[in-house]
Amino acid sequence: MGCARISLCWLIKSMLPGRTARITAFIFATFTALWTISGVLVASFSCSLPNPWQWSDSKTCIDARSWVNYVGSTNIIVEVLLISIPLCIWNIRTSAGRRMSGYTYDLWRTVLCVQIAQNLSVITACLPTLHPFIVKMLAGSIKDENVN
């Protein structure tokens, strides 16, 4: 998500005229880079060493609920702000061809196919573990109070 957001910031920076748009895109790209790095580091070392992935000991691990709330809320805020920045494009008095980069427009089919392939690969990787979960849910062996 971070890399996609940074590339969107650079696209906005290259398309919008003026210093304000460039500075705004640069600030969002910098914030997103820091957000991404912090997310990777916290996810990698969420518990103290030598067992950084042992979630059973809650005394040495971070509060996962607070971390997920932070990541989710900042993600929503930044996405809304990033969507609002390009709306300035509609006020620019240029042709549609000038507003839309030819290189970007020519590659939309390829980018769409890559995104579909990546999503299908994630879904395919998750399917083997999804079947036992659904079977247990249908059998009633997973109680409602255990599911948060």
Residue pairs with C-beta under 8 A, 6 or more apart in sequence:
1 36
1 75
2 32
2 33
2 35
2 36
2 39
3 36
5 28
5 29
5 32
5 78
5 79
5 82
6 29
6 32
6 33
6 36
8 82
9 25
9 26
9 28
9 29
9 32
9 82
10 25
10 29
11 101
11 104
12 21
12 25
12 82
12 85
12 86
13 21
13 22
13 25
13 26
13 29
14 101
15 86
15 89
15 99
15 101
16 22
16 25
16 85
16 86
16 88
16 89
16 92
17 92
21 85
21 88
24 85
25 85
28 78
28 81
28 82
28 85
31 78
32 78
35 74
35 78
39 71
42 62
42 67
44 52
45 52
46 52
46 53
46 55
46 61
46 62
46 64
46 67
47 53
47 54
47 55
47 57
47 60
47 61
47 62
48 60
48 61
51 57
54 61
55 61
55 64
89 99
92 99
133 142
136 142
